[in-house]
Structure formats: structure tokens, C-alpha cells
Amino acid sequence: MAEHQAGSSNGIRQQSEADRDAIALRQMQEDISGKTPLDTIASREVPMVDVVRLRKTLGMSQERFCSHFGFRLGSVRNWEQGRRLPERPARILLRMIEDDPERVERFLREAY
């Protein structure tokens, strides 16, 4: 009887995963076909990050910060010295690092 119950809950779990997959596939097909308008988030402003403060809070040298998160050393030096501002994609990553550096590190470890 215990086997039957375990099998039933597994069947329910599989059904709900199948349902989620079907919903996700339908949404993706609607997105691709253009039926569903996508929210525009690319135009939203991403606030600046104090790169020096962030890096020092993490206890990293410029070199370690760059190799750890994938930035170019020259870019970080320019940002920190005020010669250039990070472009939007870099600001997004910097904000993510500032918000939850462990999560970004976890992502990088798992993805690469």
C-alpha cells in the first residue's frame, strides 16, 4: 500500500511538472509569435554603483574583482577613477553583485 501511495504522489508530481512544461511551452510560443506583448524593461534606468566601495566591501583587489566577476581590469580602473561610467549591462551585473554577491558567485560556479 505504501508503494501505491508513493507511486500516486509521484504521478501527481509528474503531472504537475508536465502541466508546468505545457504552460511554459505555450507562453514561449505566444512570445515568439508576437501574440503576447513583452514588458519593456530595457528602457528602465539602472542606478550607478560605487565600484570602489563595492570592491572594498568584498575585500578584493581590482585584479581579483575582475577575474572573479569577469570584468576587464582597464574598465574597472576607468570606473573607479571616474574616467568612464559602466554601461547598462555592466551596471546591471554590478547591482546584482552589490545586492547578493554569493548568489552571483553561485551562478558563476554552476554555469561555468
Secondary structure, 3 states (H helix, E strand, C coil): CHHHHHHHHHHHHHHHHHHHHHHHHHHHHHHHHCCCCCCCCCCCCCCCCCHHHHHHHCCCCHHHHHHHHCCCHHHHHHHHCCCCCCCHHHHHHHHHHHHCHHHHHHHHHHHC
